[in-house]
Amino acid sequence: MKQYIGKITDDRIMSCSRLAALAGLSPYSMPNDELRKSIAAIDAKATVAPGAFTSSEPAHWGNLHEGNILQEIVTRLALEDAELEITEPSLHKTLPLQGSLDGRANGCGLTFTTDPSRGIYVIGQDEITLTGTGVLEAKSTRHMPELEPAMTRGPLQCQGLMMCTGYEWSGIGVLYQGSELRIFLYAPDAALQAKIAADVQDFEGRLYNYRSTGDIDWYPALTPNDAQLTWSRSEPEQELVLSDELSERVSELHAAHLARRSVSELIKKLTVEIQNEMGNHEIAYAQENGEKFARVTWGQSRARKEYVVKAKPAGRSGSVQVKILDGDLPCKA
């Protein structure tokens, strides 16, 4: 059985496993989170040391399945000279980019087309010839099987790994819900690799700025939570006059909240009318001309144990208040 290798890349520079987050495609990490991670490593405050095992329950089981997934890729594709325990990172020759391979193997010049009966899918072209050594990547997910994996399940990572290694093909084995393995085969994608190169160079530029000046050049926030963390301190004594374009956005935001408030009040009014009619009934049906067209359920909520909310330090508010200066009530985003 393959042993879990642990972390072998250096957080002070970008790594291939972080490329999806850097591109803003990950629901779990924003570009600014990746910037924080590298800055913490530069400041010797890294929370994950090389070789450390820190993961969630799904990631833990993914690590345990990794060896079996890789071995099945090798068997199903009839690959040779497989290396499935790689302990050194691959470094790009010119870019500040690194990656850790789950495995690699010789494709023996075999040609594949998409064959769902064997769980083999060729992405981006009709067929692919596995010339020489290629990248092997193992993923495990609770999601339903896909015809093409999400960018967070390896495609960007493998494009980066092909850039670092010079290999001409990659195979991602995704185990879906612990019961179905699909193998996705990729050739280098010039446009995608150019985008990766640009993203990595921009990221390194921000790190260079931090090393040189101590100032952080943040990415534009992608979500309100991202903005809350990125600009965590407010400066009450400083005021800002917004541009015409952003001022229009304020008007749109205020109008949206007024509309939401109106809709919310209507929902409450209609809900309580239906609840009063249902009384102790859990299920009711709406009808028109004697024909049922909707089922209404008003059931019991689950009991919840008493708990104490942990204290947390003061931080930036997660909402933006808009108050029209003619005296309308403020509303929040």
MIKERO-463031 format. One record per atom (N, C-alpha, C): residue in three letters; y, z, x. Coordinates in steps of 0.2 Angstrom, whole numbers, plus 5000, padded with zeros to 4 digits. Each point is the difference from the previous one (the first is absolute). Layout:
REM residues N
ALAYZX/...
//
This chain:
REM residues 333
MET499450005004/MET500650004996/MET500650005004/LYS500549964998/LYS500650005004/LYS500450065000/GLN500350035005/GLN500350065000/GLN500849984999/TYR500350054996/TYR500749994998/TYR500450015007/ILE500449945002/ILE500350005006/ILE500750045000/GLY500350014994/GLY500650035000/GLY500649965002/LYS500650035001/LYS500649965001/LYS500149985007/ILE500149945002/ILE500049985007/ILE500749965002/THR500449994994/THR500649975001/THR500650055002/ASP500649985002/ASP500550045002/ASP500649994995/ASP500250054996/ASP500549994995/ASP500749995002/ARG500150005007/ARG500649985002/ARG500249935000/ILE499549954999/ILE500149934998/ILE499649984994/MET500249954997/MET499649984994/MET499349985001/SER499650014995/SER499349995001/SER499849964993/CYS499549965001/CYS499849954995/CYS499850034993/SER499750065000/SER499950044994/SER500650024996/ARG500650005003/ARG500650024997/ARG500449944998/LEU499849945001/LEU500449944999/LEU500149994992/ALA499550024996/ALA500249994993/ALA500550044997/ALA500050075003/ALA500650044998/ALA500649985003/LEU500049975006/LEU500649985003/LEU500349944996/ALA499649964997/ALA500249944996/ALA500250024993/GLY500050074998/GLY500150024994/GLY499549994994/LEU499449995002/LEU499549984996/LEU499550064998/SER500150065003/SER499650064999/SER500250044995/PRO499650034995/PRO500350054995/PRO500050075003/TYR499750015006/TYR500050065003/TYR500550025006/SER500249945003/SER500550015005/SER500549955000/MET500750025001/MET500549955000/MET500249985008/PRO500449955001/PRO500249985007/PRO500350065003/ASN500450044996/ASN500450065003/ASN499550055002/ASP499450014996/ASP499550055002/ASP499749985007/GLU499949935001/GLU499749985006/GLU500550015006/LEU500749994998/LEU500550025005/LEU500050075002/ARG499950054995/ARG500050075001/ARG499450025005/LYS499449974998/LYS499450015004/LYS500149985007/SER500349955002/SER500149985007/SER500550045003/ILE500550024997/ILE500650045003/ILE499750075001/ALA499650024996/ALA499650075001/ALA499649995006/ALA499749955001/ALA499549995006/ALA500550005006/ILE500549965000/ILE500550005006/ILE500250065001/ASP500250044995/ASP500250075002/ASP499550055001/ALA499349985001/ALA499550045001/ALA499850054994/LYS500249974994/LYS499850044994/LYS499549974996/ALA499649965003/ALA499549964996/ALA499550054997/THR499849994993/THR499650044997/THR499349985000/VAL499849945003/VAL499349985001/VAL499949985007/ALA499750045004/ALA499849995007/ALA499549945000/PRO500049975005/PRO499449955001/PRO499350035000/GLY499649974996/GLY499350034999/GLY500050054995/ALA500550024997/ALA500050054994/ALA499749974994/PHE499750054996/PHE499749984994/PHE500450034994/THR500449964997/THR500450034995/THR500049954994/SER499750014995/SER500049954995/SER499950034993/SER500149964995/SER499850024993/SER499349994998/GLU499850034995/GLU499349994998/GLU499849935000/PRO500349954996/PRO499849935000/PRO500049975008/ALA500550025004/ALA500049975007/ALA499450035004/HIS499850074998/HIS499450035004/HIS499449964998/TRP499949984994/TRP499449964998/TRP500049935003/GLY500649975000/GLY500149945003/GLY499850005007/ASN500250055004/ASN499850015007/ASN499250005000/LEU499750044996/LEU499350015000/LEU499649934998/HIS500349964996/HIS499749944998/HIS500249945005/GLU500450015005/GLU500349955004/GLU499449965004/GLY499650045003/GLY499449975004/GLY499649964996/ASN499850024994/ASN499549964996/ASN500449944997/ILE500650004999/ILE500449944998/ILE500049955005/LEU500250035006/LEU500049955006/LEU499349975001/GLN499550045000/GLN499349975001/GLN499849954995/GLU500250014994/GLU499949954995/GLU500349945001/ILE500750005002/ILE500349945002/ILE499749965005/VAL499750045005/VAL499749965006/VAL499349974997/THR499750044996/THR499349974997/THR500149944996/ARG500550014995/ARG500149954995/ARG500349935003/LEU500450015005/LEU500349945003/LEU499549975006/ALA499550045002/ALA499649985006/ALA500450005006/LEU500450055001/LEU500450005006/LEU499650035006/GLU500349995006/GLU499650025006/GLU500550045004/ASP499750045005/ASP500450045005/ASP500550044997/ALA499850044995/ALA500450044996/ALA500250065004/GLU500650025000/GLU500350075003/GLU500350034994/LEU499750064998/LEU500250044995/LEU500350075001/GLU500150015007/GLU500350075002/GLU500549985005/ILE500649994998/ILE500549975005/ILE500550065001/THR500150025006/THR500450065001/THR500649995004/GLU500249945001/GLU500649985003/GLU500549964996/PRO500650014999/PRO500449964996/PRO500149935003/SER500249954996/SER500249935002/SER500750005000/LEU500349985005/LEU500749995001/LEU500349935000/HIS500549984996/HIS500349945000/HIS500349985007/LYS499949945002/LYS500349985007/LYS500750015001/THR500449984994/THR500750005001/THR500450044994/LEU499750014995/LEU500350054994/LEU499850075001/PRO500450054998/PRO499950075000/PRO499550014994/LEU499449985000/LEU499550004995/LEU499350025003/GLN499750044997/GLN499350025002/GLN499550004994/GLY499450005001/GLY499550014994/GLY499450035003/SER499650034995/SER499350035002/SER499549964995/LEU499649975004/LEU499549964996/LEU499450044998/ASP499849994993/ASP499450044998/ASP499449975003/GLY500049935002/GLY499549975003/GLY500149935002/ARG499649975003/ARG500149925002/ARG499349985001/ALA499949934999/ALA499449975001/ALA500149925001/ASN499549975003/ASN500049935001/ASN499849964994/GLY500449954997/GLY499949974994/GLY499549945001/CYS499849985007/CYS499549955001/CYS500249934998/GLY500649994998/GLY500249934998/GLY499849994992/LEU499750054997/LEU499849994993/LEU500649984995/THR499949964995/THR500549984996/THR499850034993/PHE500550034996/PHE499950034994/PHE500549974995/THR499750004994/THR500549994994/THR499950054995/THR500450014995/THR499950054995/THR499450004997/ASP499650065000/ASP499450004996/ASP499950074997/PRO500250014994/PRO500050064996/PRO499350035000/SER499549964999/SER499350035000/SER499950045006/ARG500349995006/ARG499950035006/ARG500550055001/GLY500550004996/GLY500650055001/GLY500549975006/ILE500049945001/ILE500449975006/ILE500649964997/TYR500650015002/TYR500649974997/TYR500449975006/VAL500149945000/VAL500549975005/VAL500750004997/ILE500550035004/ILE500650004997/ILE500549955003/GLY500449974996/GLY500549955003/GLY499849945002/GLN499449984999/GLN499749935002/GLN499349994997/ASP499849945000/ASP499349994997/ASP499450025004/GLU500150005006/GLU499450025005/GLU500350035006/ILE499650045004/ILE500250025006/ILE499450005005/THR500249995006/THR499550005005/THR500150065005/LEU499550045001/LEU500150065004/LEU499949985007/THR500549985004/THR500049985007/THR500150065004/GLY499550025004/GLY500150055005/GLY500050074997/THR500350055003/THR500150074998/THR500550004994/GLY499850054995/GLY500550014995/GLY500150074998/VAL500550024997/VAL500250064997/VAL499550024995/LEU499750065000/LEU499750034994/LEU500450074998/GLU500150004993/GLU500350064997/GLU499750024994/ALA499950074999/ALA499650034995/ALA500550034995/LYS499949994994/LYS500550044995/LYS499550024994/SER500250064997/SER499750034995/SER500550024994/THR499949984994/THR500550014995/THR499650024993/ARG500450044996/ARG499850014994/ARG500249954995/HIS500449955002/HIS500249944995/HIS499449964999/MET500149964994/MET499649954998/MET500049945005/PRO499449965000/PRO500049955005/PRO500549954999/GLU500249975005/GLU500649955000/GLU499849935003/LEU500349954998/LEU499949935003/LEU500350005007/GLU500550045001/GLU500450005006/GLU500250075001/PRO499950035006/PRO500250075000/PRO500850015000/ALA500250064998/ALA500750015000/ALA500350015007/MET500649985002/MET500250005007/MET499950075003/THR500050054996/THR499950075003/THR499250015002/ARG499649954998/ARG499350015002/ARG499849955005/GLY500449995005/GLY499849975006/GLY500349935002/PRO500249964995/PRO500349935002/PRO500550005005/LEU500550044999/LEU500650005005/LEU499750045007/GLN499650054999/GLN499850035006/GLN499649955004/CYS499549964997/CYS499649965004/CYS500449945003/GLN500649984997/GLN500449955003/GLN500350035006/GLY500250065000/GLY500350035006/GLY499550015005/LEU499450024998/LEU499450015005/LEU499949935003/MET500049954997/MET499949935003/MET500549985005/MET500650034998/MET500649985005/MET499950045006/CYS499750074999/CYS499950045006/CYS499549985005/THR499449974997/THR499449985003/THR500049935002/GLY500349954997/GLY500049935001/GLY499449974996/TYR499650044996/TYR499449984997/TYR500249954994/GLU499649954998/GLU500249954996/GLU499750014992/TRP499750064999/TRP499750014993/TRP500050085000/SER500050024993/SER499950074999/SER499650004993/GLY499650065000/GLY499650014994/GLY500150074997/ILE500250014994/ILE500150064997/ILE499550024995/GLY499650055001/GLY499550024995/GLY500350064996/VAL500049984994/VAL500350064995/VAL499450024995/LEU499950065001/LEU499550034995/LEU500350034994/TYR499949974994/TYR500350024994/TYR499650054996/GLN500350054999/GLN499750064996/GLN499350025002/GLY499949995007/GLY499450025003/GLY499449964998/SER500149944997/SER499449974997/SER500049925001/GLU500649975002/GLU500049935001/GLU500549995006/LEU499649965005/LEU500449985006/LEU500249935000/ARG500649985001/ARG500349945001/ARG500349995007/ILE499849945003/ILE500249985006/ILE500649955000/PHE500650015002/PHE500549955000/PHE500149975007/LEU500049945001/LEU500149975006/LEU500749965001/TYR500350015005/TYR500749985001/TYR500149965007/ALA500449955000/ALA500249975006/ALA500750025001/PRO500349995006/PRO500750025002/PRO500449974995/ASP500550034997/ASP500549974996/ASP500750005003/ALA500249945003/ALA500650005004/ALA500650034996/ALA500149994994/ALA500650024996/ALA500050085000/LEU499450024998/LEU499950085000/LEU500150035007/GLN499749975005/GLN500150035006/GLN500750005003/ALA500449944998/ALA500750005002/ALA500450064996/LYS499850014994/LYS500350064996/LYS499950065004/ILE499450015002/ILE499750065003/ILE500550015006/ALA500049955004/ALA500450005007/ALA500750024998/ALA500349974995/ALA500750024999/ALA500150074998/ASP499550034995/ASP500050074998/ASP499950045006/VAL499649995004/VAL499950045006/VAL500650005005/GLN500349955001/GLN500549995005/GLN500650044996/ASP500150004994/ASP500550034997/ASP499950085000/PHE499450024999/PHE499850075000/PHE500150035007/GLU499849965005/GLU500150025007/GLU500850015002/GLY500449954997/GLY500750015001/GLY500350064997/ARG499750024995/ARG500250074997/ARG499850065004/LEU499449995003/LEU499850055005/LEU500450005006/TYR500249955003/TYR500449995006/TYR500750034998/ASN500249994994/ASN500750034999/ASN499950074999/TYR499550034998/TYR499950075000/TYR499950035007/ARG499649975004/ARG499950025007/ARG500750005004/SER500449954998/SER500649995004/SER500650054997/THR500150014994/THR500550034997/THR499950074996/GLY499350014998/GLY499950054996/GLY500149994993/ASP500349944998/ASP500149994993/ASP499549964997/ILE499850014994/ILE499549974996/ILE500349944996/ASP499849945001/ASP500249944996/ASP499449994994/TRP500150034995/TRP499650004994/TRP499949944997/TYR499449984997/TYR499949944996/TYR500350024993/PRO500249954997/PRO500250014993/PRO499550034996/ALA500150054996/ALA499550044996/ALA499749954995/LEU499350014999/LEU499749964995/LEU499950034993/THR500050075000/THR499950044994/THR500550065000/PRO500250034994/PRO500450065000/PRO499750055004/ASN499450015001/ASN499750055004/ASN500149995007/ASP500049935002/ASP500149985007/ASP500750025002/ALA500549984995/ALA500750025001/ALA500150075001/GLN499750044996/GLN500150075000/GLN499850035007/LEU499449985003/LEU499850025006/LEU500449975006/THR500249944999/THR500449975006/THR500750035001/TRP500350014994/TRP500750035000/TRP500050074997/SER499650045004/SER499850074997/SER500650055000/ARG500649985003/ARG500650055000/ARG500649964997/SER500350034995/SER500649974997/SER500650035004/GLU500549975000/GLU500750025003/GLU500550004994/PRO500050064997/PRO500550004994/PRO500749985001/GLU500250025007/GLU500749985001/GLU500249935001/GLN499549965000/GLN500149935001/GLN499949964994/GLU500549964998/GLU499949954994/GLU500049935002/LEU499749964996/LEU499949935001/LEU500249964994/VAL500449955002/VAL500249954995/VAL499549945000/LEU499649994995/LEU499549945000/LEU500349934999/SER499649965003/SER500249934999/SER500049974993/ASP500349954999/ASP500049974993/ASP499349994997/GLU499549985005/GLU499349984998/GLU499750074998/LEU500150055004/LEU499650064999/LEU500450044994/SER500649994999/SER500350034994/SER499749974994/GLU499949945000/GLU499749974994/GLU499350034999/ARG499650015006/ARG499450044999/ARG500050064997/VAL500650045001/VAL500150064997/VAL500150004993/SER500449944998/SER500049994992/SER499449994997/GLU499649965004/GLU499349984997/GLU499650064999/LEU500050045005/LEU499650075000/LEU500250044994/HIS500750015000/HIS500250044994/HIS499849974993/ALA500049944999/ALA499849964994/ALA499350014999/ALA499650005005/ALA499350015000/ALA499850074998/HIS500350055002/HIS499950064998/HIS500250024993/LEU500549974998/LEU500250014993/LEU499549974995/ALA499749945002/ALA499549974996/ALA499450045000/ARG499850035006/ARG499450045001/ARG500150064995/ARG500650035000/ARG500150064996/ARG499949984993/SER500349944998/SER500049984993/SER499249994998/VAL499649975004/VAL499349994999/VAL499750065000/SER500150055004/SER499750065001/SER500150044993/GLU500650004998/GLU500150044993/GLU499749974994/LEU499949935000/LEU499649974995/LEU499350015000/ILE499750015006/ILE499350015001/ILE499950074998/LYS500450055001/LYS500050074998/LYS500050004992/LYS500549974997/LYS500050004993/LYS499449974997/LEU499849945002/LEU499449974997/LEU499450045001/THR499950035006/THR499450045002/THR500050064995/VAL500550044999/VAL500050064996/VAL499849994993/GLU500349944997/GLU499849984993/GLU499349994999/ILE499749965005/ILE499349995000/ILE499650065001/GLN500250055004/GLN499650065001/GLN500150054994/ASN500550004997/ASN500150044993/ASN499549974995/GLU499949945000/GLU499649974995/GLU499250015002/MET499950005006/MET499350015002/MET499850075000/GLY500450055001/GLY499850075000/GLY499550025005/ASN499450024997/ASN499550025004/ASN499549945001/HIS500149944998/HIS499649955001/HIS500149975007/GLU499449995003/GLU500049975007/GLU500149925000/ILE499849974995/ILE500049935000/ILE500349974993/ALA500449955001/ALA500249974994/ALA500149925001/TYR500049974995/TYR500049925000/TYR500749984997/ALA500349955003/ALA500549974997/ALA499749934996/GLN500349994994/GLN499749944996/GLN500649964997/GLU499849944999/GLU500549964997/GLU499649964994/ASN500250004994/ASN499649974994/ASN499350025000/GLY499950075002/GLY499350025000/GLY499649995006/GLU500249965005/GLU499749985006/GLU500250055006/LYS499650035003/LYS500250045006/LYS500149965006/PHE500650015003/PHE500249965006/PHE500250055006/ALA500050064999/ALA500150055006/ALA499650064999/ARG499850035006/ARG499750075000/ARG500550055003/VAL500150054997/VAL500550055003/VAL499550075002/THR500150025006/THR499650065002/THR500550055002/TRP499950064997/TRP500450065002/TRP499550065002/GLY499850005006/GLY499450055002/GLY500350065003/GLN499550045003/GLN500150065003/GLN500249995007/SER500450035003/SER500150005008/SER499550045003/ARG499949995006/ARG499550055004/ARG500450065002/ALA499650055000/ALA500350075002/ALA500149995008/ARG500550045002/ARG500250005007/ARG500150075003/LYS499750015006/LYS500050075002/LYS500850015003/GLU500150065000/GLU500750025002/GLU500050005008/TYR500649975002/TYR500049995007/TYR500850025002/VAL500050015007/VAL500750015002/VAL500249945004/VAL500649984999/VAL500349945003/VAL500250025007/LYS499849975005/LYS500250025007/LYS500849995001/ALA500350045004/ALA500749995002/ALA500049945004/LYS500649975000/LYS500249945005/LYS500750015002/PRO500149975006/PRO500750005002/PRO500549964996/ALA500650015000/ALA500549964997/ALA500049935003/GLY500149954996/GLY499949935002/GLY500549954996/ARG500049945001/ARG500449954996/ARG499749994994/SER500550004995/SER499749994993/SER499749934999/GLY499550004996/GLY499649944999/GLY500349954995/SER500650024997/SER500449964995/SER500749995002/VAL500249954997/VAL500749985000/VAL500450014994/GLN500550044999/GLN500450014994/GLN500649955000/VAL500049974994/VAL500649954998/VAL500450034995/LYS500650015001/LYS500550024995/LYS500649954999/ILE500049974994/ILE500649964999/ILE500650045000/LEU500649985003/LEU500650045001/LEU500450014993/ASP499849974995/ASP500350014993/ASP499850064997/GLY499550035003/GLY499750064997/GLY499350004997/ASP499749955000/ASP499349994998/ASP499550055004/LEU499550024997/LEU499550055003/LEU499749975006/PRO499950045005/PRO499649975006/PRO499349994998/CYS499749955003/CYS499349985000/CYS499750005006/LYS499350005001/LYS499750005006/LYS499549945001/ALA499949995006/ALA499549945002/ALA499550045004/
//
